[in-house]
C-alpha cells in the first residue's frame, strides 16, 4: 500500500488536535484535509455508526496529543505500544476500552493513512474477562418500574416517559438505544409486534408487543402526535432519516410515520448534517441513564445495574419460565447461541444447585441405627454397582478386570 508522506516540520497542527495530512499531488487552490476530518470521512465511507465515529476520533486525538502532536505516520511500533501501555498501566482502563483504542489505531493506519505496517499484527489484544450479567428479581423489577413512574410526572408526560421506556426494555429485551430509536411505524398493534430497525450489527428483528403496554402506548402516541403537529405548524425541519431516504422521499422526514416514539423536549442540530438546522431528535441515552440511576436509589436496589440489566433480566426470566434458548436468542438478536448461553449460568443456583454440607449439619436428627436403607447386593451381570441401589454401574464389570492378586502385596 502507498504510504502518505508526513507533513513538513514547520507545519502548524490543526485546531482539532491533529496534524495536517498532505496529499501526494495537492490540487491548486485547495487546502490539505486535516487528519481528524480524514478519519471521519473514512468512517462514514465504511458506513460505521456515529458512536464508532465519535470513539475513533477521540482515540486518534488522544494518541496524537500523547505524542506531542507528532504525525502518526512518523510514529512506529514502540510508540503505539507506549500509548497502549499508558492506557493500561497509568489510566487502568478496562480490557474492552483497551481493545477499542487498539481498533481505532488499526483503522487509522490501515484505512486512513494507508500505510503498510506489518508490526500491527504483532500487537496483542488483552483478553476480556467473562463476567456474569447482573439480573433483577421480579420484585426488584416491579420496584424499579414504580420508581421510574414516579420520575415521569411532568406537565408534558410525552417527554418524560421513563416508566414506559423501562417497561419496553424489560418486556421485549430491546437495548436502550433500540427503544429510543423507535419510529411510530415500527409499532404494529394489530400484529402485537415491534419491529427493531438496524439493531446491533445493522440487523432487523421482530419482538413481541406486550399486551399490557398497548393502552399506555396508544395514550403516549396521542400526546406525541400533538408535539408533531406543533412542529409542523412551526415549520421545524423533519426528523433524521437513514441513508438517502430524505432525498428519495422528500416529505417522509415530516410525516407522522417516521416520527420518533420518544422525542426529545428541545430541538437539536445533527452533527453530520448541520446545514439542515435544528430539528426534533429522539431522547438521549444519558437522560434515561441518569433517571435510571436515581430510580435504583429510590427503589433501594443495591446492585451494579444499568438500563442494560433490564435486557439481562428479560432473557433470564424467559429461561426460568421454560422457553427454549433458541427462542430467546432470536428475541435478543444474538448471531451465535453461545452469546445467549451466558444466561444459563445465571440460572444455576449456588454452584449448580449443589446442597452445601453446612446445610446438612442443620438437617433433622439422623435416623437411628438399623434405619438406614440396606444396599442391594451386587449380582454378576446386573447393571447396579455394589452398595448403590438403582444406580448404573459406571466401571468395567469384574469379569473384565485382571485378577485382584496382581494388585495385592504378598503376605509376609
TIPA-402064 format. One record per residue (C-alpha): residue number from 1; residue in one letter; x, y, z. Coordinates in Angstrom, 1 decimal, decimal comma. Example, Ala and Ser with C-alpha at 12.3 -4.5 7.8 and 13.67 -1.06 7.14 Angstrom:
// residues 2
site k=1; r=A; xx=12,3; yy=-4,5; zz=7,8
site k=2; r=S; xx=13,7; yy=-1,1; zz=7,1
***
This chain:
// residues 412
site k=1; r=X; xx=0,0; yy=0,0; zz=0,0
site k=2; r=X; xx=1,1; yy=3,6; zz=-0,7
site k=3; r=X; xx=2,5; yy=5,5; zz=2,3
site k=4; r=X; xx=1,4; yy=9,1; zz=2,7
site k=5; r=X; xx=4,4; yy=11,3; zz=3,4
site k=6; r=X; xx=4,5; yy=13,1; zz=6,7
site k=7; r=X; xx=3,9; yy=16,9; zz=6,9
site k=8; r=X; xx=6,9; yy=19,3; zz=7,0
site k=9; r=X; xx=8,4; yy=20,1; zz=10,4
site k=10; r=X; xx=7,3; yy=23,7; zz=10,3
site k=11; r=X; xx=3,6; yy=22,8; zz=9,6
site k=12; r=X; xx=1,2; yy=24,0; zz=12,3
site k=13; r=X; xx=-1,1; yy=21,4; zz=13,8
site k=14; r=X; xx=-4,8; yy=21,5; zz=13,0
site k=15; r=X; xx=-7,1; yy=23,2; zz=15,5
site k=16; r=X; xx=-8,8; yy=19,9; zz=16,4
site k=17; r=X; xx=-5,6; yy=18,4; zz=17,7
site k=18; r=X; xx=-4,4; yy=16,5; zz=14,6
site k=19; r=X; xx=-1,5; yy=17,4; zz=12,2
site k=20; r=X; xx=-2,4; yy=18,4; zz=8,7
site k=21; r=X; xx=-2,4; yy=15,5; zz=6,2
site k=22; r=X; xx=-0,7; yy=16,1; zz=2,9
site k=23; r=X; xx=-1,7; yy=14,6; zz=-0,4
site k=24; r=X; xx=0,9; yy=13,4; zz=-2,9
site k=25; r=X; xx=-0,4; yy=15,7; zz=-5,6
site k=26; r=X; xx=-2,3; yy=18,6; zz=-3,9
site k=27; r=X; xx=-4,9; yy=20,4; zz=-6,0
site k=28; r=X; xx=-4,5; yy=24,0; zz=-6,8
site k=29; r=X; xx=-6,4; yy=26,3; zz=-4,5
site k=30; r=X; xx=-7,4; yy=23,6; zz=-2,0
site k=31; r=X; xx=-6,0; yy=23,1; zz=1,5
site k=32; r=X; xx=-4,9; yy=19,7; zz=2,6
site k=33; r=X; xx=-7,5; yy=17,8; zz=4,7
site k=34; r=X; xx=-6,9; yy=17,6; zz=8,4
site k=35; r=X; xx=-6,2; yy=14,3; zz=10,0
site k=36; r=X; xx=-9,4; yy=14,0; zz=12,1
site k=37; r=X; xx=-11,5; yy=15,1; zz=9,1
site k=38; r=X; xx=-10,0; yy=12,3; zz=7,1
site k=39; r=X; xx=-10,8; yy=9,8; zz=9,9
site k=40; r=X; xx=-14,4; yy=11,0; zz=9,9
site k=41; r=X; xx=-14,6; yy=10,6; zz=6,1
site k=42; r=X; xx=-13,2; yy=7,1; zz=6,1
site k=43; r=X; xx=-15,6; yy=6,1; zz=9,0
site k=44; r=X; xx=-18,6; yy=7,3; zz=7,0
site k=45; r=X; xx=-17,2; yy=5,6; zz=3,8
site k=46; r=X; xx=-17,3; yy=2,3; zz=5,6
site k=47; r=X; xx=-20,8; yy=3,0; zz=7,0
site k=48; r=X; xx=-19,9; yy=2,8; zz=10,6
site k=49; r=X; xx=-22,2; yy=4,2; zz=13,2
site k=50; r=X; xx=-22,0; yy=7,7; zz=14,7
site k=51; r=X; xx=-20,9; yy=6,2; zz=18,0
site k=52; r=X; xx=-17,9; yy=4,4; zz=16,3
site k=53; r=X; xx=-17,0; yy=7,7; zz=14,6
site k=54; r=X; xx=-17,0; yy=9,6; zz=17,8
site k=55; r=X; xx=-15,0; yy=6,9; zz=19,6
site k=56; r=X; xx=-12,4; yy=6,6; zz=16,8
site k=57; r=X; xx=-11,9; yy=10,4; zz=16,5
site k=58; r=X; xx=-11,5; yy=10,7; zz=20,3
site k=59; r=X; xx=-8,8; yy=7,9; zz=20,4
site k=60; r=X; xx=-6,9; yy=9,4; zz=17,4
site k=61; r=X; xx=-6,9; yy=12,8; zz=19,1
site k=62; r=X; xx=-5,7; yy=11,3; zz=22,4
site k=63; r=X; xx=-3,0; yy=9,3; zz=20,5
site k=64; r=X; xx=-1,7; yy=12,5; zz=18,7
site k=65; r=X; xx=-1,7; yy=14,5; zz=21,9
site k=66; r=X; xx=0,1; yy=11,8; zz=23,8
site k=67; r=X; xx=3,0; yy=12,0; zz=21,4
site k=68; r=X; xx=3,0; yy=15,9; zz=21,5
site k=69; r=X; xx=1,2; yy=16,5; zz=18,2
site k=70; r=X; xx=3,6; yy=14,3; zz=16,1
site k=71; r=X; xx=2,1; yy=13,0; zz=12,9
site k=72; r=X; xx=1,1; yy=9,3; zz=13,2
site k=73; r=X; xx=3,0; yy=8,5; zz=10,0
site k=74; r=X; xx=6,2; yy=9,4; zz=11,9
site k=75; r=X; xx=5,5; yy=7,0; zz=14,8
site k=76; r=X; xx=6,5; yy=3,4; zz=15,0
site k=77; r=X; xx=5,7; yy=0,1; zz=16,7
site k=78; r=X; xx=7,1; yy=1,3; zz=20,0
site k=79; r=X; xx=5,1; yy=4,5; zz=20,0
site k=80; r=X; xx=1,8; yy=2,6; zz=19,6
site k=81; r=X; xx=2,7; yy=0,2; zz=22,4
site k=82; r=X; xx=3,8; yy=3,1; zz=24,6
site k=83; r=X; xx=0,4; yy=4,7; zz=24,2
site k=84; r=X; xx=-1,5; yy=1,4; zz=24,9
site k=85; r=X; xx=0,8; yy=0,7; zz=27,9
site k=86; r=X; xx=0,0; yy=4,1; zz=29,3
site k=87; r=X; xx=-3,7; yy=3,4; zz=29,0
site k=88; r=X; xx=-3,5; yy=0,0; zz=30,7
site k=89; r=X; xx=-0,9; yy=0,8; zz=33,4
site k=90; r=X; xx=-1,4; yy=4,5; zz=34,2
site k=91; r=X; xx=-5,0; yy=5,0; zz=33,3
site k=92; r=X; xx=-6,1; yy=1,5; zz=34,3
site k=93; r=X; xx=-8,7; yy=1,2; zz=31,5
site k=94; r=X; xx=-10,7; yy=-2,0; zz=31,2
site k=95; r=X; xx=-9,8; yy=-4,6; zz=28,5
site k=96; r=X; xx=-12,8; yy=-3,6; zz=26,4
site k=97; r=X; xx=-11,6; yy=0,1; zz=26,4
site k=98; r=X; xx=-8,1; yy=-1,1; zz=25,6
site k=99; r=X; xx=-9,4; yy=-3,1; zz=22,6
site k=100; r=X; xx=-11,4; yy=-0,1; zz=21,4
site k=101; r=X; xx=-8,3; yy=2,1; zz=21,4
site k=102; r=X; xx=-6,3; yy=-0,5; zz=19,5
site k=103; r=X; xx=-9,1; yy=-0,9; zz=16,9
site k=104; r=X; xx=-9,1; yy=2,9; zz=16,4
site k=105; r=X; xx=-5,3; yy=2,9; zz=15,8
site k=106; r=X; xx=-5,5; yy=0,0; zz=13,4
site k=107; r=X; xx=-8,2; yy=1,9; zz=11,5
site k=108; r=X; xx=-6,0; yy=5,0; zz=11,4
site k=109; r=X; xx=-3,0; yy=3,3; zz=10,0
site k=110; r=X; xx=-4,7; yy=0,8; zz=7,6
site k=111; r=X; xx=-7,8; yy=2,8; zz=6,3
site k=112; r=X; xx=-6,8; yy=6,5; zz=6,8
site k=113; r=X; xx=-3,1; yy=6,7; zz=6,3
site k=114; r=X; xx=-3,0; yy=3,5; zz=4,1
site k=115; r=X; xx=0,4; yy=2,5; zz=5,5
site k=116; r=X; xx=1,8; yy=-1,0; zz=5,1
site k=117; r=X; xx=2,9; yy=-1,7; zz=8,7
site k=118; r=X; xx=3,4; yy=-5,4; zz=9,3
site k=119; r=X; xx=4,1; yy=-4,8; zz=13,0
site k=120; r=X; xx=0,5; yy=-4,0; zz=13,6
site k=121; r=X; xx=-0,3; yy=-7,8; zz=13,7
site k=122; r=X; xx=2,3; yy=-8,2; zz=16,5
site k=123; r=X; xx=0,4; yy=-6,1; zz=18,9
site k=124; r=X; xx=-1,6; yy=-8,3; zz=21,2
site k=125; r=X; xx=-5,1; yy=-7,7; zz=22,4
site k=126; r=X; xx=-6,0; yy=-8,2; zz=26,1
site k=127; r=X; xx=-8,4; yy=-11,0; zz=26,8
site k=128; r=X; xx=-11,8; yy=-9,9; zz=28,1
site k=129; r=X; xx=-12,8; yy=-11,5; zz=31,3
site k=130; r=X; xx=-16,0; yy=-13,4; zz=31,3
site k=131; r=X; xx=-18,4; yy=-11,9; zz=33,8
site k=132; r=X; xx=-21,9; yy=-13,0; zz=34,7
site k=133; r=X; xx=-24,5; yy=-10,3; zz=34,0
site k=134; r=X; xx=-26,4; yy=-8,6; zz=36,8
site k=135; r=X; xx=-30,1; yy=-9,8; zz=36,9
site k=136; r=X; xx=-33,0; yy=-8,3; zz=38,8
site k=137; r=X; xx=-35,6; yy=-10,4; zz=40,6
site k=138; r=X; xx=-39,3; yy=-10,0; zz=39,8
site k=139; r=X; xx=-39,8; yy=-7,9; zz=42,9
site k=140; r=X; xx=-36,9; yy=-5,7; zz=42,1
site k=141; r=X; xx=-38,2; yy=-5,1; zz=38,6
site k=142; r=X; xx=-41,6; yy=-4,0; zz=40,0
site k=143; r=X; xx=-40,0; yy=-1,6; zz=42,5
site k=144; r=X; xx=-37,7; yy=-0,2; zz=39,8
site k=145; r=X; xx=-40,5; yy=0,4; zz=37,3
site k=146; r=X; xx=-42,6; yy=2,1; zz=40,0
site k=147; r=X; xx=-39,7; yy=4,4; zz=40,9
site k=148; r=X; xx=-39,4; yy=5,3; zz=37,2
site k=149; r=X; xx=-43,1; yy=6,1; zz=37,0
site k=150; r=X; xx=-42,6; yy=8,5; zz=40,0
site k=151; r=X; xx=-40,0; yy=10,3; zz=37,9
site k=152; r=X; xx=-42,2; yy=10,6; zz=34,9
site k=153; r=X; xx=-44,6; yy=13,1; zz=36,3
site k=154; r=X; xx=-44,3; yy=16,4; zz=34,4
site k=155; r=X; xx=-46,6; yy=18,9; zz=32,7
site k=156; r=X; xx=-45,6; yy=17,1; zz=29,4
site k=157; r=X; xx=-45,7; yy=13,3; zz=30,1
site k=158; r=X; xx=-44,9; yy=12,5; zz=26,5
site k=159; r=X; xx=-41,4; yy=14,0; zz=27,0
site k=160; r=X; xx=-40,6; yy=12,1; zz=30,2
site k=161; r=X; xx=-42,0; yy=8,5; zz=29,7
site k=162; r=X; xx=-39,2; yy=6,9; zz=31,8
site k=163; r=X; xx=-41,5; yy=4,2; zz=33,1
site k=164; r=X; xx=-42,8; yy=3,3; zz=29,7
site k=165; r=X; xx=-39,2; yy=3,1; zz=28,3
site k=166; r=X; xx=-38,2; yy=0,8; zz=31,1
site k=167; r=X; xx=-41,2; yy=-1,4; zz=30,6
site k=168; r=X; xx=-40,5; yy=-1,8; zz=26,9
site k=169; r=X; xx=-36,8; yy=-2,6; zz=27,6
site k=170; r=X; xx=-37,8; yy=-5,3; zz=30,1
site k=171; r=X; xx=-40,9; yy=-6,6; zz=28,3
site k=172; r=X; xx=-39,1; yy=-7,0; zz=24,9
site k=173; r=X; xx=-35,4; yy=-7,4; zz=25,7
site k=174; r=X; xx=-34,5; yy=-4,4; zz=23,5
site k=175; r=X; xx=-31,4; yy=-2,4; zz=24,1
site k=176; r=X; xx=-31,9; yy=1,1; zz=25,4
site k=177; r=X; xx=-30,8; yy=2,8; zz=22,1
site k=178; r=X; xx=-33,1; yy=0,5; zz=20,1
site k=179; r=X; xx=-36,1; yy=1,6; zz=22,3
site k=180; r=X; xx=-35,2; yy=5,3; zz=21,9
site k=181; r=X; xx=-34,9; yy=5,0; zz=18,1
site k=182; r=X; xx=-38,3; yy=3,5; zz=17,6
site k=183; r=X; xx=-40,5; yy=5,2; zz=14,9
site k=184; r=X; xx=-44,3; yy=5,3; zz=15,1
site k=185; r=X; xx=-44,4; yy=3,0; zz=12,0
site k=186; r=X; xx=-42,4; yy=0,3; zz=14,0
site k=187; r=X; xx=-45,3; yy=-0,3; zz=16,4
site k=188; r=X; xx=-47,7; yy=-2,8; zz=14,9
site k=189; r=X; xx=-50,6; yy=-3,1; zz=17,3
site k=190; r=X; xx=-52,7; yy=-5,4; zz=15,1
site k=191; r=X; xx=-49,9; yy=-8,0; zz=15,0
site k=192; r=X; xx=-48,8; yy=-7,4; zz=18,5
site k=193; r=X; xx=-45,2; yy=-6,9; zz=17,3
site k=194; r=X; xx=-42,4; yy=-4,3; zz=17,4
site k=195; r=X; xx=-40,0; yy=-4,0; zz=14,5
site k=196; r=X; xx=-36,5; yy=-3,3; zz=15,6
site k=197; r=X; xx=-34,8; yy=-1,5; zz=12,7
site k=198; r=X; xx=-31,0; yy=-1,6; zz=12,3
site k=199; r=X; xx=-30,1; yy=-3,0; zz=15,7
site k=200; r=X; xx=-26,7; yy=-4,0; zz=16,7
site k=201; r=X; xx=-24,8; yy=-5,2; zz=13,6
site k=202; r=X; xx=-27,3; yy=-3,4; zz=11,4
site k=203; r=X; xx=-29,8; yy=-6,2; zz=11,7
site k=204; r=X; xx=-33,6; yy=-6,0; zz=11,9
site k=205; r=X; xx=-35,7; yy=-8,3; zz=14,0
site k=206; r=X; xx=-39,2; yy=-8,7; zz=15,4
site k=207; r=X; xx=-40,1; yy=-8,8; zz=19,1
site k=208; r=X; xx=-43,4; yy=-9,1; zz=20,9
site k=209; r=X; xx=-45,5; yy=-6,1; zz=21,9
site k=210; r=X; xx=-46,6; yy=-6,8; zz=25,4
site k=211; r=X; xx=-50,4; yy=-6,7; zz=25,7
site k=212; r=X; xx=-50,2; yy=-4,7; zz=28,9
site k=213; r=X; xx=-48,4; yy=-1,9; zz=27,1
site k=214; r=X; xx=-50,9; yy=-1,5; zz=24,2
site k=215; r=X; xx=-53,1; yy=1,0; zz=26,0
site k=216; r=X; xx=-50,2; yy=3,1; zz=27,6
site k=217; r=X; xx=-48,5; yy=3,2; zz=24,2
site k=218; r=X; xx=-51,6; yy=4,5; zz=22,5
site k=219; r=X; xx=-52,1; yy=7,2; zz=25,1
site k=220; r=X; xx=-48,4; yy=8,1; zz=24,7
site k=221; r=X; xx=-48,6; yy=8,3; zz=20,9
site k=222; r=X; xx=-51,6; yy=10,6; zz=21,2
site k=223; r=X; xx=-49,6; yy=13,1; zz=23,2
site k=224; r=X; xx=-46,6; yy=12,8; zz=20,9
site k=225; r=X; xx=-48,9; yy=13,5; zz=17,9
site k=226; r=X; xx=-49,7; yy=16,8; zz=19,4
site k=227; r=X; xx=-46,0; yy=17,7; zz=19,6
site k=228; r=X; xx=-45,5; yy=16,6; zz=16,0
site k=229; r=X; xx=-48,4; yy=18,8; zz=14,9
site k=230; r=X; xx=-46,9; yy=21,8; zz=16,7
site k=231; r=X; xx=-43,6; yy=21,2; zz=14,9
site k=232; r=X; xx=-45,3; yy=21,1; zz=11,5
site k=233; r=X; xx=-47,1; yy=24,3; zz=12,3
site k=234; r=X; xx=-43,9; yy=26,0; zz=13,4
site k=235; r=X; xx=-42,0; yy=24,8; zz=10,2
site k=236; r=X; xx=-39,5; yy=22,7; zz=12,1
site k=237; r=X; xx=-37,4; yy=20,5; zz=9,8
site k=238; r=X; xx=-38,2; yy=16,9; zz=9,7
site k=239; r=X; xx=-36,6; yy=14,1; zz=11,7
site k=240; r=X; xx=-33,4; yy=12,3; zz=10,7
site k=241; r=X; xx=-33,8; yy=9,6; zz=8,0
site k=242; r=X; xx=-31,2; yy=6,9; zz=7,4
site k=243; r=X; xx=-29,1; yy=6,8; zz=4,3
site k=244; r=X; xx=-30,5; yy=8,8; zz=1,3
site k=245; r=X; xx=-34,2; yy=8,3; zz=2,1
site k=246; r=X; xx=-34,6; yy=12,1; zz=2,8
site k=247; r=X; xx=-33,7; yy=12,8; zz=-0,9
site k=248; r=X; xx=-35,7; yy=9,8; zz=-2,3
site k=249; r=X; xx=-38,8; yy=10,6; zz=-0,3
site k=250; r=X; xx=-38,9; yy=14,4; zz=0,1
site k=251; r=X; xx=-41,8; yy=14,6; zz=2,6
site k=252; r=X; xx=-41,0; yy=11,4; zz=4,6
site k=253; r=X; xx=-39,0; yy=13,3; zz=7,2
site k=254; r=X; xx=-42,0; yy=15,4; zz=8,1
site k=255; r=X; xx=-44,5; yy=12,5; zz=8,1
site k=256; r=X; xx=-46,1; yy=11,0; zz=11,2
site k=257; r=X; xx=-45,0; yy=7,5; zz=10,3
site k=258; r=X; xx=-41,3; yy=8,4; zz=10,6
site k=259; r=X; xx=-41,6; yy=10,5; zz=13,8
site k=260; r=X; xx=-39,9; yy=9,3; zz=17,0
site k=261; r=X; xx=-41,9; yy=7,4; zz=19,6
site k=262; r=X; xx=-39,9; yy=9,1; zz=22,3
site k=263; r=X; xx=-38,9; yy=12,6; zz=21,0
site k=264; r=X; xx=-36,6; yy=14,9; zz=22,8
site k=265; r=X; xx=-38,0; yy=18,0; zz=24,5
site k=266; r=X; xx=-35,6; yy=20,5; zz=22,9
site k=267; r=X; xx=-34,6; yy=20,8; zz=19,3
site k=268; r=X; xx=-31,0; yy=19,9; zz=18,3
site k=269; r=X; xx=-28,6; yy=20,0; zz=15,3
site k=270; r=X; xx=-27,4; yy=16,8; zz=13,7
site k=271; r=X; xx=-23,6; yy=16,8; zz=13,7
site k=272; r=X; xx=-23,5; yy=15,1; zz=10,3
site k=273; r=X; xx=-26,0; yy=17,4; zz=8,7
site k=274; r=X; xx=-25,6; yy=20,8; zz=10,4
site k=275; r=X; xx=-26,9; yy=22,7; zz=7,3
site k=276; r=X; xx=-30,5; yy=21,4; zz=8,0
site k=277; r=X; xx=-30,7; yy=23,5; zz=11,1
site k=278; r=X; xx=-32,4; yy=22,5; zz=14,4
site k=279; r=X; xx=-34,9; yy=19,6; zz=14,3
site k=280; r=X; xx=-36,5; yy=17,1; zz=16,6
site k=281; r=X; xx=-34,3; yy=14,2; zz=17,8
site k=282; r=X; xx=-35,1; yy=11,2; zz=19,9
site k=283; r=X; xx=-34,4; yy=11,2; zz=23,6
site k=284; r=X; xx=-30,7; yy=10,8; zz=24,7
site k=285; r=X; xx=-29,4; yy=7,8; zz=26,4
site k=286; r=X; xx=-27,8; yy=9,9; zz=29,1
site k=287; r=X; xx=-31,1; yy=11,4; zz=30,1
site k=288; r=X; xx=-32,7; yy=8,0; zz=30,8
site k=289; r=X; xx=-29,5; yy=6,6; zz=32,4
site k=290; r=X; xx=-29,5; yy=9,4; zz=35,0
site k=291; r=X; xx=-33,1; yy=8,8; zz=35,8
site k=292; r=X; xx=-32,5; yy=5,1; zz=36,0
site k=293; r=X; xx=-29,7; yy=5,6; zz=38,5
site k=294; r=X; xx=-31,8; yy=7,7; zz=40,7
site k=295; r=X; xx=-34,7; yy=5,2; zz=40,4
site k=296; r=X; xx=-32,3; yy=2,5; zz=41,7
site k=297; r=X; xx=-31,7; yy=4,6; zz=44,8
site k=298; r=X; xx=-35,4; yy=5,2; zz=45,3
site k=299; r=X; xx=-36,1; yy=1,5; zz=45,0
site k=300; r=X; xx=-33,2; yy=0,7; zz=47,4
site k=301; r=X; xx=-31,7; yy=-1,8; zz=44,9
site k=302; r=X; xx=-28,0; yy=-2,2; zz=45,8
site k=303; r=X; xx=-26,7; yy=-3,8; zz=42,6
site k=304; r=X; xx=-24,3; yy=-2,6; zz=40,0
site k=305; r=X; xx=-27,1; yy=-2,2; zz=37,4
site k=306; r=X; xx=-27,7; yy=-0,2; zz=34,3
site k=307; r=X; xx=-30,6; yy=0,0; zz=31,8
site k=308; r=X; xx=-29,0; yy=-3,0; zz=30,0
site k=309; r=X; xx=-29,7; yy=-5,0; zz=33,2
site k=310; r=X; xx=-33,4; yy=-5,0; zz=32,1
site k=311; r=X; xx=-32,4; yy=-6,8; zz=29,0
site k=312; r=X; xx=-30,4; yy=-9,4; zz=31,0
site k=313; r=X; xx=-33,4; yy=-9,8; zz=33,3
site k=314; r=X; xx=-35,7; yy=-10,3; zz=30,3
site k=315; r=X; xx=-33,6; yy=-13,2; zz=29,0
site k=316; r=X; xx=-33,1; yy=-14,8; zz=32,4
site k=317; r=X; xx=-36,8; yy=-14,7; zz=33,3
site k=318; r=X; xx=-37,8; yy=-16,2; zz=30,0
site k=319; r=X; xx=-35,5; yy=-19,1; zz=30,5
site k=320; r=X; xx=-36,8; yy=-19,5; zz=34,0
site k=321; r=X; xx=-40,3; yy=-19,6; zz=32,5
site k=322; r=X; xx=-39,4; yy=-22,6; zz=30,4
site k=323; r=X; xx=-38,8; yy=-21,0; zz=27,0
site k=324; r=X; xx=-36,1; yy=-22,7; zz=24,9
site k=325; r=X; xx=-32,8; yy=-20,9; zz=24,4
site k=326; r=X; xx=-33,2; yy=-20,6; zz=20,6
site k=327; r=X; xx=-36,4; yy=-18,5; zz=21,1
site k=328; r=X; xx=-34,5; yy=-16,3; zz=23,5
site k=329; r=X; xx=-31,6; yy=-16,0; zz=21,0
site k=330; r=X; xx=-33,9; yy=-14,8; zz=18,2
site k=331; r=X; xx=-35,7; yy=-12,2; zz=20,5
site k=332; r=X; xx=-32,3; yy=-10,8; zz=21,7
site k=333; r=X; xx=-30,9; yy=-10,7; zz=18,2
site k=334; r=X; xx=-27,8; yy=-12,7; zz=19,0
site k=335; r=X; xx=-25,9; yy=-14,1; zz=16,0
site k=336; r=X; xx=-24,5; yy=-17,0; zz=18,0
site k=337; r=X; xx=-26,3; yy=-19,1; zz=20,6
site k=338; r=X; xx=-23,1; yy=-19,1; zz=22,7
site k=339; r=X; xx=-23,7; yy=-15,5; zz=23,5
site k=340; r=X; xx=-27,2; yy=-16,4; zz=24,8
site k=341; r=X; xx=-25,7; yy=-19,3; zz=26,8
site k=342; r=X; xx=-24,4; yy=-16,9; zz=29,4
site k=343; r=X; xx=-27,8; yy=-16,6; zz=30,9
site k=344; r=X; xx=-27,9; yy=-20,4; zz=31,6
site k=345; r=X; xx=-25,0; yy=-19,8; zz=34,0
site k=346; r=X; xx=-27,1; yy=-17,2; zz=35,8
site k=347; r=X; xx=-29,9; yy=-19,8; zz=36,3
site k=348; r=X; xx=-27,6; yy=-22,1; zz=38,3
site k=349; r=X; xx=-28,2; yy=-21,8; zz=42,0
site k=350; r=X; xx=-25,3; yy=-22,0; zz=44,3
site k=351; r=X; xx=-22,8; yy=-23,9; zz=42,1
site k=352; r=X; xx=-25,2; yy=-26,0; zz=40,1
site k=353; r=X; xx=-27,9; yy=-26,4; zz=42,8
site k=354; r=X; xx=-25,5; yy=-28,4; zz=45,0
site k=355; r=X; xx=-26,5; yy=-28,6; zz=48,6
site k=356; r=X; xx=-23,9; yy=-27,3; zz=50,9
site k=357; r=X; xx=-22,6; yy=-29,7; zz=53,6
site k=358; r=X; xx=-23,2; yy=-26,9; zz=56,1
site k=359; r=X; xx=-26,9; yy=-27,1; zz=55,5
site k=360; r=X; xx=-26,7; yy=-30,8; zz=56,1
site k=361; r=X; xx=-25,5; yy=-30,2; zz=59,6
site k=362; r=X; xx=-28,7; yy=-28,3; zz=60,3
site k=363; r=X; xx=-30,9; yy=-31,1; zz=58,9
site k=364; r=X; xx=-33,3; yy=-33,1; zz=61,2
site k=365; r=X; xx=-32,0; yy=-35,7; zz=63,5
site k=366; r=X; xx=-30,3; yy=-38,6; zz=61,8
site k=367; r=X; xx=-32,1; yy=-42,0; zz=61,7
site k=368; r=X; xx=-31,3; yy=-44,5; zz=64,4
site k=369; r=X; xx=-29,1; yy=-47,5; zz=63,9
site k=370; r=X; xx=-30,8; yy=-50,0; zz=61,7
site k=371; r=X; xx=-33,0; yy=-47,4; zz=59,9
site k=372; r=X; xx=-30,6; yy=-46,7; zz=57,0
site k=373; r=X; xx=-31,6; yy=-48,3; zz=53,7
site k=374; r=X; xx=-29,7; yy=-51,5; zz=53,0
site k=375; r=X; xx=-27,7; yy=-51,6; zz=49,9
site k=376; r=X; xx=-28,7; yy=-54,2; zz=47,3
site k=377; r=X; xx=-26,1; yy=-56,9; zz=46,9
site k=378; r=X; xx=-24,2; yy=-56,8; zz=43,7
site k=379; r=X; xx=-25,1; yy=-59,6; zz=41,3
site k=380; r=X; xx=-22,8; yy=-60,6; zz=38,4
site k=381; r=X; xx=-24,2; yy=-59,4; zz=35,1
site k=382; r=X; xx=-26,5; yy=-56,7; zz=36,7
site k=383; r=X; xx=-26,2; yy=-53,0; zz=35,9
site k=384; r=X; xx=-26,2; yy=-51,9; zz=39,5
site k=385; r=X; xx=-22,9; yy=-51,0; zz=41,2
site k=386; r=X; xx=-22,1; yy=-52,6; zz=44,6
site k=387; r=X; xx=-23,7; yy=-50,9; zz=47,5
site k=388; r=X; xx=-25,5; yy=-48,3; zz=45,4
site k=389; r=X; xx=-29,1; yy=-49,4; zz=44,7
site k=390; r=X; xx=-30,8; yy=-48,4; zz=41,4
site k=391; r=X; xx=-27,6; yy=-46,7; zz=40,0
site k=392; r=X; xx=-26,0; yy=-47,7; zz=36,8
site k=393; r=X; xx=-22,6; yy=-49,3; zz=37,1
site k=394; r=X; xx=-20,0; yy=-46,9; zz=35,7
site k=395; r=X; xx=-16,9; yy=-49,0; zz=35,7
site k=396; r=X; xx=-15,9; yy=-52,2; zz=34,0
site k=397; r=X; xx=-17,5; yy=-55,4; zz=35,2
site k=398; r=X; xx=-15,4; yy=-57,7; zz=37,4
site k=399; r=X; xx=-15,1; yy=-60,2; zz=34,6
site k=400; r=X; xx=-13,2; yy=-57,7; zz=32,5
site k=401; r=X; xx=-10,7; yy=-56,8; zz=35,3
site k=402; r=X; xx=-7,4; yy=-58,5; zz=36,0
site k=403; r=X; xx=-7,2; yy=-60,9; zz=38,9
site k=404; r=X; xx=-7,1; yy=-59,0; zz=42,2
site k=405; r=X; xx=-4,0; yy=-60,9; zz=43,3
site k=406; r=X; xx=-1,9; yy=-58,9; zz=40,9
site k=407; r=X; xx=-2,7; yy=-55,7; zz=42,8
site k=408; r=X; xx=-2,1; yy=-57,0; zz=46,3
site k=409; r=X; xx=1,1; yy=-57,1; zz=48,2
site k=410; r=X; xx=2,2; yy=-60,7; zz=49,0
site k=411; r=X; xx=1,7; yy=-61,7; zz=52,6
site k=412; r=X; xx=4,8; yy=-61,8; zz=54,8
***
